[in-house]
Amino acid sequence: MAEVVLEMKGAAFRHFISSRSLTKPFAKKQGSGIFSVNLKIRKGQILGLVGPNGAGKTTLMRILAGIFPIQKGQIMYRGSELDEFSPISDLGLRSVVGHMPEQVRWQGKVSVKRALEDIAEMRGVSYRVDGILTMVGLSEMKDSPLDQLSQGMRQRLTLATALLGSPKILLLDEPFNGLDPVAIRAFEKLLHTLTHKGVSIIISSHRVAGMVHLVDRLALIHRGQLLIEGTLKDIENEYQLDNRIEIQGTGKIPDFQSMLTDSASLLDTQTRDDGWLVVIRNQDSNLLKNLIDSNAEISTWKTKDTDIVEMLCSATGQNLDEIGFEVISSTMIPYKSRGEEE
């Protein structure tokens, strides 16, 4: 089992929203947030954070980034609590966590290298950025102005800012926004390179289909609560999404119930214009023989893979239309280097 580098214990945070009371126009009341979250981030692994729109993913990421303070609970780094008296540094979480916010747009005539050096100065970390630019694949663009960067290069530059100071944990909020398939594969390869160096990564993304083959573990969050965290296999087992086969055929649909043993389950039966489809869990080795003996017209027989959306639907009790995912947004940064004239 990989070492736990960061842990949330009973963490809670509620946003304060304005009251519409005429008698107390400046009063605040508690709104949405996260509630009693227990989460472990392991060394050198990628954790995918998944949930419906408004589930609390962004709030959770901002707490881990040190932007929002928790109101209850604890955040532990390698067994020691992180707070204003943390022995790690005066910055607490920010000294060990790198944050890549959602789709930052870079603009200006300053060079890529100069922009990164300026941000390094603001953060009080090493100005030696050439190694980071090489790591993220921007070494050949280091003298190019920000205005000339493609979307993929802008994402790489945002990642480079998160890597300043050699953080042990990376938080990536919608890192694949605007990237083409080739750029996505290159970005994923870079993330795996970082995990091999011992960096822990948390990804919050609406691109859930691609996360299946990228993450080591998943955390499903809904209405501010962590529903489950574990490997894909752990979650499949929990919601009985494992050991399933999908069978399609034509003609009359066989009597599957009479062919299944007590340990097997008929999960889904669909009749279509071109035939039928069934999904069965824990089928035994005699099922295929029984179907052949009954002269069933089978066209396909395959293992049914679980996708993350299906896991989330099972965990929340919602259907696909109710789930929904984050709408892509962006933050505009009109960048001006130090010393640049108005």
C-alpha positions, -999 to +999 in steps of 0.1 A: +000+000+000+014+034-010+023+059+017-005+084+027+010+119+022-021+140+028-053+132+047-085+149+054-103+139+086-139+150+091-132+181+070-161+205+066-166+239+049-198+259+042-199+289+019-216+319+034-243+335+013-261+369+017-294+369+034-323+386+015-339+398+047-348+435+046-343+438+083-308+423+082-294+431+047-258+424+056-265+391+074-250+359+061-262+323+062-245+290+055-248+276+020-234+246+001-200+231+008-185+198+020-194+178+050-173+154+072-150+144+043-124+117+051-100+113+022-065+100+018-040+110-009-013+084-016+022+090-028+028+086-065-008+079-074-035+097-094-068+102-077-099+111-098-124+134-081-159+128-097-193+142-089-224+158-104-225+195-111-224+214-077-213+183-058-185+202-040-155+192-061-142+227-066-147+235-029-127+204-020-099+213-044-097+248-031-095+236+005-066+213-005-050+242-023-051+263+009-075+288-006-104+279+017-098+271+054-116+242+068-142+251+095-142+216+111-119+186+110-082+182+103-058+181+073-028+160+080+005+159+060+026+128+066+009+124+100+012+160+112-016+184+113-014+214+089-024+247+105-010+281+111+016+265+135+026+238+110+063+230+111+064+226+073+064+263+066+044+295+073+024+287+041+011+254+054-007+236+026+006+259-001+042+248+006+034+212-004+006+216-029+007+229-065-027+241-079-036+242-116-069+261-118-094+256-145-084+268-180-063+299-172-059+321-203-025+336-207-021+368-227+005+395-233+038+400-251+060+388-223+079+356-229+069+322-215+101+320-194+098+356-181+062+350-171+072+318-151+101+336-135+078+365-124+054+340-108+083+322-091+094+356-076+059+363-063+058+329-047+093+332-032+106+300-049+137+293-071+139+314-104+155+284-122+126+276-144+144+260-174+140+225-159+103+229-154+098+242-189+117+212-203+095+189-181+063+203-194+075+204-230+078+242-234+116+246-236+115+254-273+088+280-266+105+297-237+112+329-256+078+331-274+052+357-262+022+344-244-001+355-271+014+330-295+007+299-274-018+273-285-044+260-260-023+230-253+008+251-246-013+274-223-024+243-203+013+232-201+023+266-188-004+266-162+009+232-151+044+246-150+032+273-125+018+245-103+051+227-104+070+257-091+087+249-057+086+211-064+052+204-047+045+169-034+009+171-044-007+185-076-043+196-079-056+197-115-090+213-121-103+204-156-067+200-170-079+187-204-101+216-214-095+227-250-069+199-257-070+178-289-066+140-286-029+142-293-023+169-267-043+149-242-022+118-246+010+139-243-004+155-211-014+121-196+022+108-203+036+138-185+013+132-155+026+096-153+062+108-155+054+130-124+039+101-105+070+081-111+089+109-094+066+104-063+042+133-070+006+127-060-020+140-083-057+148-078-078+155-110-112+169-112-125+166-147-158+164-167-139+142-191-148+111-171-146+086-199-108+092-203-102+090-165-108+053-163-074+044-178-056+074-162-064+073-124-053+048-098-082+056-075-115+073-076-134+095-051-171+099-058-186+131-042-223+141-041-240+169-022-208+178-004-203+143+009-177+117-001-197+086-011-168+062-017-131+063-024-110+034-038-097+016-068-120+010-098-122-026-087-132-016-052-160+005-064-172-020-089-175-046-061-193-022-038-220-014-063-221-049-079-208-036-112-182-064-116-183-098-133-209-088-159-214-100-194-235-085-222-252-108-246-269-097-278-290-118-302-318-120-327-350-139-329-369-149-298-353-139-265-343-170-245-357-178-210-326-167-191-341-170-157-345-207-161-309-211-172-292-190-144-279-205-111-288-189-078-255-170-078-262-153-111-283-122-116-302-109-147-295-072-145-310-059-177-332-071-205-339-050-236-359-058-267-350-039-298-361-038-335-330-057-345-331-082-316-325-083-279-298-075-253-293-088-217-267-081-190-259-109-165-237-108-134-218-139-121-229-162-149-216-198-147-198-218-173-229-237-183-249-207-196-234-207-231-240-244-234-276-240-223-281-212-248-267-233-277-289-262-267-320-240-268-310-229-303-307-192-292-295-169-319-265-152-303-247-124-322-223-110-295-210-122-261-187-098-243-176-086-209-194-054-199-169-028-188-179-003-161-176+034-168-173+061-142-207+077-151-223+043-143-205+042-110-217+076-101-253+068-111-251+037-089-236+057-060-261+086-061-292+068-073-296+093-101-299+085-138-277+099-166-299+129-174-299+140-137-261+136-133-247+163-156-211+176-155-193+208-151-197+235-177-163+247-189-154+281-176-122+302-177-103+328-158-088+357-179-054+369-167-042+400-185-005+394-178+020+422-175+056+415-166+075+435-140+090+466-155+067+465-185+055+500-195+018+510-195 
